[in-house]
Every structure is written in structure tokens, then in C-alpha cells.
Amino acid sequence: MRRTLSAAAALLFVLIGIGVFIALRPSEPPRGSAEQKSFTAQRLEMVQTQIAARGVENAAVLAAMRTVLRHEFVPRDRIGSAYSDRPLPIGFGQTISQPFVVALMTELAQVRPGDKVLEIGTGSGYQAAVLAELTDQVYSVEIVPQLASSVTGRLSRLGYTSVRVRDADGYFGWKERAPFDAIVVTAAPDHVPPPLIGQLAEGGRMVIPVGPPGSYQTLWRIRKKGGKVVSENVTDVIFVPLVRRER
Ligand code: SAH
């Protein structure tokens, strides 16, 4: 009997200990802690070694890439890889693009303060946040409703309150807000959606990967000049496909 009681007391002691440990454990690293500093160091290194070293030159784009907290846009279990040189899964079969690809597309879009920008494929919201560092008029369309709803909270928590997110099929753009000075498409269709060409302003730039799903696609920059559409083949990329919503 006494042995049972002391075993129970020992168990109680252990459980209280675990409870106290869980209660006192900090859930977030405090600002300015070693972990926060190391994210900053990782971000500066990412810009230097992955982005500037590969030829992205625009100072405002480099500054935006140094500013946006990429680790806030990846799932918690991927936080250790937030600044690595690759895309990462964000759930629903989707990915946050490789940092270099985000920087390259942003540079190609030539976003100036006050420009109205449309992104297709909000995903984690990371590309939208980078665009929001350059202009206060960012519109983004996401087809997965759960991603569209979680991203709005994340963007406003991080201070990107001007970004407007809509849950819709981005093939059709955002007609009510058109025309756009820049359109950045972060999922690959097999042809350039005509509604997006229609919503590009005179002098506007569209950056879009086009090609078959599951293989290399071509990244195009398309410009509207004097009513004409001029396309430039930039490089090969791999994006998730632009899917279509049944209508
Ligand atoms: N720009 C994102 C990454 C994009 S991944 C980021 O910075 O995290 C591609 C995204 O495009 C996915 O979230 C996918 O759901 C979305 N998508 C695919 N087809 C779409 C469509 N027709 N309209 C809008 N979004 C689409």
C-alpha cells in the first residue's frame, strides 16, 4: 500500500514538473534574441549569395528581399530551411517559390511606388509582401480558399495591411481593379490567359511562366507598348500549374 502511494506521489511530482516546464517555456523567441538575429543574418546572406550574386541589381528589390521576414511565411516545421536556396511546401500541394525566383520576377516587373500590381497565386503571401515593400497597391488572387483566408491574417499581422487578397480563379485576373501596371503570375498556365493581357495597362509589364505542368516552363516578360504586345523569353523555371476552377 505504502509503495503504491509513494509511486503515485512520484508520478504526481513528475506531472507537476512537466506542467511547470510547459508553462514556463517561451513559445516565441523574444525580439533581439540569438534566434531572431540569426534569421536576420540568414536573410542578408540569402540576398548576397543567392540573389545579388546571380545578377539581380535593382536596389529597391534587394532591399525588399532583405526586409521581408521569409521565415514568417513557411510552415513551422520548415522554419530552419526558410532562407535556403529552394522552394518549400506550404500545404495543399503548393509551394513558396525559391527566393531568387521571387527576386528575379519582382525585378522584371519593374514596380515603382504607386504602381498598381496584380499577383496571381498568393500562396503563402511572401511574393505579395515583397511587392508591398515597393508599392502600396497590391492585389493578389488565390484559388485555394484555405490559403486565401490564412494569408490575409498573416499579411496584416506582419503589417502588410494594404494587400488585397481575393479567393478566385486568377485566369480571369481582377477585372474591377484593372488596369495594372504590373502582373506577376506565380503558377504556370499552358498559355498566356487573354484576360490578363487585357488587364495590363499601356506600358505595363507581365511576368509569367508558361508551359506544361511537371516540367520546365518558360518565364516570359510581356510588355504592352503602343497597344502592341511584346514578349521576351527570360529563362527556364519550374512552377506548380495554374489550375482552373469549374464554372
Ligand atoms: N506566390 C506564392 C507561391 C505561389 S505557389 C508565394 O509567394 O508563396 C502557386 C499558387 O498559385 C498556389 O497557392 C496555388 O494554389 C495558386 N493557384 C494555382 N492556380 C491558380 C489560379 N487559377 N488562380 C489563382 N491562384 C492559383
Residues whose N, C-alpha, C, O or C-beta is under 5 A from the ligand:
A	BS01	SAH	Q94 T95 I96 S97 I120 G121 T122 G123 S124 G125 Y126 Q127 V141 E142 I143 V144 A168 D169 G170 Y171 T186 A187 V240 P241 L242 V243 R244
